[in-house]
Amino acid sequence: MSFSKMRVIAGLLAAGVMAASGLAGEPESTQVYSVPADPTMPAVAGDGACASGGGRAGEETPQDLTLWNFFSAGWDEDFTRRWSEGRAPDMALLRVQTNFMERELRLNYFHQHNINSAKRENLDSFDAFLAYGFNRRFMVEVLANYSWVDARGKTPDFDGAAARLVGRVQLISEADSSYSFNFQAISPNRGLGDKQTTLSYGIAGFEDLTRFGLYRVGLYGSILFDRLAGPRVTGAKQNDVQYVVSIAKTLTEPKTPFIGNFTLFVENFFQTDLDGDHAGTTLVSITPGVRFNLGTIPGLKFGLDNWLMFGTDIPLSGPRPWDATFRFTYIKNF
């Protein structure tokens, strides 16, 4: 990676950490994390849990949010995360849209290798975003992205920046299910030759399969419709749809040093062009990955709020758009 890439990444990282520190405000009270329980054993009273790390001891279980109480519940309730002791943790993954309220700093990096293009060989992309849930029903997210393209042949390499604004509304939040409506706007990355603004909307959901005998297994899904607005070449698409189905299995306890809540997951990603010269064409890829927090590290107290995630996109449909995409994510909850 060139010095210019490292300098931009360092700047985005520093800005994100400073912003997260400002939003965090005064120190939080001690958080209590779930300890996975054998479903054949009785639960121990007082062992609180939350989906990815929120929730506090002594708090009452939050009321269910549904479509029936959409206008009367959640809007005036403080941001919280439902306890998940003995359940699959509901968590953000790499490809599927997230389905719950968040307060976090997230840093994403991916490398796309050997792109099927006459002009582009490799792509490196780094983005940083802050997500802030105002209550149990509504949150916003702002993202800054910078990308670099290794050009083929004698063409000079090029790079550029883009921004994204995301909103999320919680539709359903129950012990075993969660669903949200997501919408976003993405600015064109003119440095990479993009001239269109992307407007998207869709639904994301989660189901805990523990109640069906699959202990700490979560099923995730989302569907997102994209509308591309702005100048385009003849025959280019204006609309597409992305749909993802993911499954995850959590293996360790949250406090396990360095590998808390160690989770294996597989994501199945589909993107179909709805118009243009390639209408009906579907890109299919599979993303195996892992996610974990840093657990309880002797002498340190921050491990449970810090998450690492790795995965690799492998294309399954032809013609192959690229050989592979390697992803890395860091999440800091606050």
N, C-alpha and C positions, 0 to 999 in steps of 0.2 A: 504494500500500500504506500502511495506517495506521501510526501510531507504535507502537501496541500490537503489531502484527504484526512490525514491525522489531525491537522489543525482545525478543520471544520467539525469533525467528530468531537474533539475535545471541547470546542466552544458550545456545541449543542448539549453535551453532557453536563458541563458546568452550569449552563443556564437552567437546565431541567432540575438539577439538584438544588440550586438556589430557590427556584420557584416552589419546589416541593417543601423545602424548609419553611418558606414563608407561609404556605397554606397550612402546614401542620400546626403552627402556633404553639401554645403551651404544651408541655409534655402530656401525653395521654396516660390514663390510668392503666395499670397492668392488664394485659390481654390474656385470655385463657384460650387455649387451643385444644382441639379434639384429640383424644387418645383412641385410636381404632379399637373397637370392642368385638370380641367373638360373638356373633349373633346367637350362639347357643347358650351364652352366659347371661345372667341378669345384669342390668345396668346398675352402676353405682351412682347414687344421688349426688349431685353437685359437680359432676365432671362435665363442665361446659364445653361446648365446641362451636366452631363456626366454619363456614364453607371453605374459605381460603385463609382464614386467620383473623377475622374480626370477632366481635362479641365479647362480653365481659361477665365474670362470675357474678351471680346474684341477679342478673337481669331476667325479666320474664320473657318467655318465648313470644316473639312479635306475632301479631295477628296476621292471619292469611290475607293476602291481597288477591282479589279476583276481578273479573269484569263486572260482576254484580255490584261491588262496592268501589268501582273505579273512581267515582267523583267524591266519595265520602271518606275514604281511608287512604293513608299513606302520605298524602300531600303535606300534612302538618306533623308528621312523625319524623324524629331524628333519623339520619342515616344509620343503618345497622346492617349486620349480616346474620342470617339465621344460623343457629347452632346445627352441627351436622355430626354429632357423635354417633358412631356406628353406621354412618351413611357414606355415600360417595361424595367427596367435596365438589361443589359446583365451582368451576374455575375457568379462567380465560386460557384458551389454547392458541395455536399459531394461525389456523386458517378459518375456523368457524367463528361467526360473529358472537360476541359475548352477550349474555342474556340477563345480567343482573347489574345493580348499581355498584359503582366503584369509587374509591378515592385512592389514586395511585399515580406514581411516576413510572412510565414504561419506556424502555429503550429497545429498539429493534434493529438488527443488522441482517442483511442477507446478501449472498453472492450467487449470481446466476451464471452458470458456467457453459461456455460454448453455445451461444445463442444461434439459432437457425436464421441468420440474417447475413446479407451481403455486406452490411456496413458495421454491424455490432458483433463483437466477439464475447465480451464478458460485461456484466453489470454488477456494480457494488452499490448498495443503498443503505442509508442509515437514517432512522427517524427517532424522534423523542416526542412523547406526548404526556400531557397531564389530564387525568380524568377526575371529575369532582361531582359526587352525588349530593345534591342539595337536600334531598329527603329520600323517602323510600320509593318514590314514584318517578323522579326526574333527575337526570344528570347531563352534563356536557363534557366534551373532550376537545382539546385543541392539539394539533400535531404539526410539527415542522419536519420536512424531509429534505435530504440532499442525496443526489445520485451521481455516480460516475460511470461512464461508458468507455471501455477499451475498444477502440475502433479497429477494424480489420485493414490490412494492407498499409498504405501510406497515409490514410486519412487521419488527421489529428484526433486525439482523444477529446471528449467533450463531457460537460457536466452541467447540472442545474438543480434548482430548488423548487419545492412546491409546498402547499399548506393544505390542511384539512380541518374541517369543523364537523363534529359529530354530536348528535343528540340522541338520548335514549329514554324511553318511557316504559316503566314496568307495568305489564299487563296482569301477570299472575306471579305470585310468590307464595308457595306453599312448601311444606316440609320435603316433599319428594318431587316437586315440579317448579319450574321457573320459565317464564316467557316474557319477552320484551319486544317493543317496536323500535327499530333503529332507523335513523336517517342521517345523511351526511352530504357534504359538498367538498369536492377536491379541486383545487386550482390546477390549471395546466402547468406542466413543467416545460417552460419555453426553452430552457437550455438544452433539453433533450429532443426538441422539435415538436413537443405536444402543443396543440392550439385549442384543445377542447376542455371545457369544465365538466366534471362528472358529478351528477346528482343521483343519489341512491336512496332506496328505502327498502325495508324488509322486516322479517320476523326471525328472532332467534329463540331457541328453547333448550331446556335441560330436563332429563328424567333420571331419577335415581333408581337403578335396577336392583338395589339391595332388597327391596320389598318383594322381588320375584326370585330371591335366592341367589343372586349374583352379588356377593358381598363386596361393597365399596367399588362397584362398577357404575360408571356414569355414561349416559347416552346424550350426545349433543347434536343439534342440527340448526341450520339457518338457511334462509333463502333471501337473496338480495337482488333487486332489479336496478340496473344502471341505465341512466339516460345521459348520452354524450351530447353536449350542447356547444355549438361554435363551428368555425370553419373546418371542413373535412374534404378529403379527396373523393373523387367520384367512386362510388361502390363501397365506400367505407361504412361500417356499421354505425348506427345511432343508438341501438338498444341491445343489451344482453342481460342474461340472468346468471347469477352464481348460486350454487347450492352445495352445501357441505353436510356430511354425516360423519360424526366422530365418536369413538368409543375409548374410554380411559379406565384403567385399573390402578388403584392406589395400593401400594404394598407395605409402606412403613408408617410408623407413628410420626406425628408432626414434630415431636421434640428429638427425634433421632439426629445426633450430631452430623452435620454436613449433608444429610440426605433425608430431611424431614418431609413426610408426605410424598415419598418418592413414587411417581406415577408414570406408567407407560401408556402411551396413547397412539392411535392410528386415525388419521383424518383422510377422508375421501372427498376430493374437490372436483366439481364439475362447473364449467363455464360454457354457456351456449349462446351463440350469436342469434339474435332474433330478426335481424334484417341485414341489408348489404349483400355483397357478392357471395359471402360465405354463410348466409342465413342457414341455420340448422346445424352448423358445425359445432361440435362439442369438444372442448379440451378437458381431458381427464387426467388427474394426477393423484398420487397417494403420498401421504406424509407421515412416516413413523417418527416418534419423538419421545422425549422424556421431560418431566418437570419435577422440581423439588425445591424446598426451601433449605436454608442453612441450619435449621434445627437449633437445639440448645448447645451452643459452643461454650465450653468452660471459660469463665472470665468475661464473656461477652453476652449482651442481652438483645442484640438486634437481629439475630439469625432468623427468627420466626417470621419476620416481616420482609425478608429478602428472598426473592425467588429467581431461579435460573431455569431456562428452557432451551432445548436444542431439538432440531428436526431437519429432515432432508426431503424436499419435494422430488418425487420421481415421476416423470411423465409416462402415461400409459397409452395415450392416443397418438396417432400419427397424422401428419408429419410432426416429429418431435420439435417443440418450440425451443428447447434447450436440453442439454444433457442432464443437469441436476441443479437444484437450488438449495443452498445450505443456509440454515436460519439459526440465529442466536437471539435470545430475549432476556432482558433483566427487568424485574418488576420490584418496586418498592412501595408497599402499602403504607398509608398514613391516615 
